[in-house]
Amino acid sequence: MFKRLLLLLLLALSAPAHSAIESGLWYDRTHNGHGLDLHRAGPLLFGTFYTYDQRNAVDWLWLQSTDFEAPTSALTHYRRTPAGMVGSVAGSIALTPVSSCPDGLPRPEARALLRMDFTLNGLAATWCVEPLLPVARVPLAVVSGAWYAPADSGWGVMTHLFPGADGSTRSFRIIYYHDAAGDPRWAFASGGGDALSETQTYYTPYVECTGCPSGPFLTLVAGQATVTLTAPLADADSARNHAQIALDFEGSHFEKNATLALLSKPQRVAGAAATREGPIAGSVLADGIEVFHDVPYVQPPVGNLRWRAPQTLAPRSQLRDARTVGPGCPQPPGGPELISEDCLQLNVWRPSTPGPHPVMLWIHGGGFVAGSAVQPANGRLQYDGAAWARRGVVFVSLNYRIGVFGWLAQRDLLGEAPDHPQTGNYGLLDQIAALNWVRGNIASFGGDPAQVTVFGESAGGVSSCALLTAPAARGLFQRVIVQSGNCGWDPPSLSSGLTQGDRVTAAAGCANATDRRACLRALSAAQLLAAVPPVSDPANLLDGESFGPMVDGFVLAQSPGRAIAAGNAAAVPLLIGVNDDENTTLTPASLLPATVAGYEAAIRARFPAIASGVLQRYPAAQYATPQRAYQDLLDDLLFTCPARRAAADHAAQGNAAYHYALTEILPEPGLAALESFHGLDIVLLFGDLTLASPTVRSFGERMQRSWVDFAFGRAPGSSDAIVWPRYQTPTRQSLELNSARTAVLDDYRRDPCEFWNGFLVL
């Protein structure tokens, strides 16, 4: 019967949903032990009238209606027979919301009342029922509902979790089943706690018959049941949702060991969410935005899982507290206050409305050696997603392994495990694992798993472009935004990565170890960081090891740039762009030649074959300083021209592509000289602009709206009536992003990029 009802629900899901009568337990305080157990699924209100037969033995009848406001239904008595479940109509029921009861008796503190008119086995009666349990919700209430066994119809477990008088979690469960004679019976249990698995003693009540006056009821022990409810899944999973039941009723035994699936609509609880690994408890902001921190998406990459592909999480046994920010991944000083190798977690901001909402997944920058999703900035998270959630998207930020922990390619790790036959690219595998987590869980946060936008800046932009071309990420997102990221044509190869791995192994003191792999894993995170200092200046690579994605033939079959040009990237819309002066912060003037002679000598040393052409294209005389000339060259070489090529190549495959150039210059002292610096987009999209000028604040909000437009599937800028042209050859039109103007640029930086194209593929 429960299984047949599920099929009915699936056939009727297109009907409109309403909300009037709440789900839960309803009772009449003048009739002990009787009540309604109501649930919803799609357009259907369904449940049981739990009562007693003429022998005063527990009995239940099924009801269902498509009317949420004043439902009427037959009361169906289901018996189990050798031929299967057989239903017969035993009466009818009508529920009508009222403000006072027809019997005239007061129901103090009742938050709602229903007039319940019913007929049953020739008896006609009118009762007045009210909710039995508190309206307040506890986080574990996300697994409340009607649960059934898909492989074994005719019985189920109705679970209700609610706050006790002291605020703790309390549970009330009713098991509906059939005795040996095939008659419907029920037993109840109550308990408490935040454990996801609960073993309880169940009781069978005996009271006066349905039509008799109220009187005391007695209970007899019916048996025990262990019910494990981890995630409200319609697809059964015995590791997550399971019931082991042994009940007796007047000498007949009912025993089950079965996988459970949720039949009713999952409960939405403010500040709580149900992941496939178990419920989590977050926080609710003043405006109703919900935030969840430190949510693990894979197993901690510690011990023997260091330098392994991310491993799927097992179901949890307890509610997880997601109210506190977790650690960042190991990195040099200057990042999060707390770092740990157990860092593979994400943060989710959920709008106050139900959804489904588009999802925006943010990948932080930091040169693949620093940064995190929990980076602090002026007493707040740098990548706070609340403002994005207010615009109607579910915002997700994630940590991924960085530095030597995320990108080391080491010979002894080759072929260690079948899920990763190569070595390296662990950080990219983490990002793919996070996308898989989003696919499986984000609906519980009001997100649409079929409307996911991946976006990131700097190393996060490089990652976003790599994901665009990674075979294992295909289908996990529908849009990509690349901010100041290079879709590299010739990133490091596995061979060069292994050579770097030899250096790292030697620097860590493990080159001569009998088991180099074990030696490296035995080192603490602090020891590895000290032995392998990461590069601090990505443009010059002067003082340490640089890390990042490599073409390994497994995670990346070819370089992102080549994959895009060959049509091997995901066929999804792309928004890509650069800041006009990236290297004013990436390559400070103090690290560059201060004289014209020094500048020209540096160019001849770096580009010996084409130095004359480079100096003609970037003559020091046309710049305020020689350093600025070198920075402009690096902008084109590392950012502008690769983005120009990637946009054109992606568009050439028939994909929607949009390009921007951010030219804003902040007026604050010390920032104006940096012009449109690397990271300016982060300030505008994520920064606390309450103290900024109204012009800058308005511009930042406009940029954010444009990004959200793109996530909703609209052209960026649509909310502000901005005409943002698609990027395509031969016009190559970009949009200039500036608070003072919104201009279409024809082939931004064409001449210098065409110059470089004569010598390099960028």
Buried (B, 14 or more C-beta within 10 A) or exposed (E): BBBEBBEEBEEEEEEEEEEEBEBBBBBBBBBBBBBBBBBBBBBBBBBBBBBBBEEBBBBBBBBBBBBBEBBEBBBBBBBBEEEEBEBEEBBBBBBBEEEEBBEEEEBEEBEBBBBBBBBBEEEEBEBBBBBBBBEEBBBBBBBBBBBBBBEEBBBBBBBBBBBEEEEEBBBBBBBBBBBEEBBBBBBBBEBBEBBBBBEBEBBBBBBBBBBEEBEEBEBEEBBBBBBBBBBBBEEBBEEBBBBBBBBBBEEBEBEBEBBBBBBBBBBBBEBBBBBBBBBBBBBBBEEEBBBBBBBBBBBBBBEEBBBBBBBBBEBBEEBBBBBEBBBBBBBBEEBBEEBBBBBBBBBBBBBBEEBBBBBBBBBBBBBBBBBBBBBBBEEEBBBBBBBBBBBBBBBBBBBBBBBBBBBBBBEBBBEBEEEBEBBBBBBBBBBBBBBBBBBBBBBBBBBBBEBBBBBBBBBBBBBBBBBBBBEBBBEBBBBBBBBBBBBBBEBBBBEEBBBBBBEBBEBBEBEEBEEBBEBBBEBEBEEBBEBBBBBBBBBBEEEBBBBBBBBBEBBBBBBBBBBBBEEBBBEBBBBBBBBBBBBBBBBBBEEBBEEBEBBBEBBBEEBEEBBEBBBEBBEBEEBEBBBBBBBBBBBBBBBBBBBBBBBBBBBBBEBBBBBBBBBBBBEEEEBEEBBBBBBBBBBBBBBBBEEBEEEBBEBBBBBBBBBBBBBBBEBBBBBEEBEBBBBBEEEBBBBBBBBEEBEEBEBBBEEBBEBBEEEEBB
